[in-house]
Amino acid sequence: MSKKNYFILMGDIIDSQSKKDKPKLIDAFKKQVNKVNGELKSFIASPLTVTLGDEFQGVMTNPKAICEAIFIFEESLLLAPVKYSLRYSANYGPIETTLNHKEAHGMYGDGLTRARSMLESLKTQKTRFNINMAEGPVTEHLQLLFDLYQTSRDKWPIKQHPVIDHYLKTKDYNSLYEAGYYKTKAGAWKIIQSLELNDYLKIKQLILQSLLWLS
């Protein structure tokens, strides 16, 4: 059977075994996976599928969809009923079997094997991202950008998650004041600056713009 390369995304919950309410955690995780599948339906070749309870894998049609999936995961975690973190591997590689368009099960190939190995390697690293979607400097560039993305994302205090979620959806600090989060518009502006949310948005933009090198 001929091999064809695909954009593969895998992820898992960090330290899932140490979480107290495991059923609630897995339920929240499955809802996240369903949310990504719903929002990116047109760009999914094989739906993101929960494989081992606290892991998922799927196949996307292009690298932009992989990045958008990661962004949706990370930002939807802000209002998740259970607080947890994810790590991800993104690999462009071959799948030897026929693609399963209903769920990401029953497939094998070097691309999937490498993606899983990449995900496993993160368990001994500080970074939550392992990116390999191109040859040479483009992959190195994307990896560096995702490291910056993680630095920006992981500094957000949990108590500010509702504020951050509101701003990322509206991109308007005045709406924080209008929604009653702050008593003054100046107060809303100051919190956006202190959380460096506009820098976070710029990093996202840089990641997506970098994908133009892959076309």
Beta strands, then each sheet from edge to edge (+ up, - down):
strand 1: 4-13
strand 2: 44-50
strand 3: 55-60
strand 4: 86-95
strand 5: 129-132
sheet 1: 2+ 3- 1+ 4- 5-
end
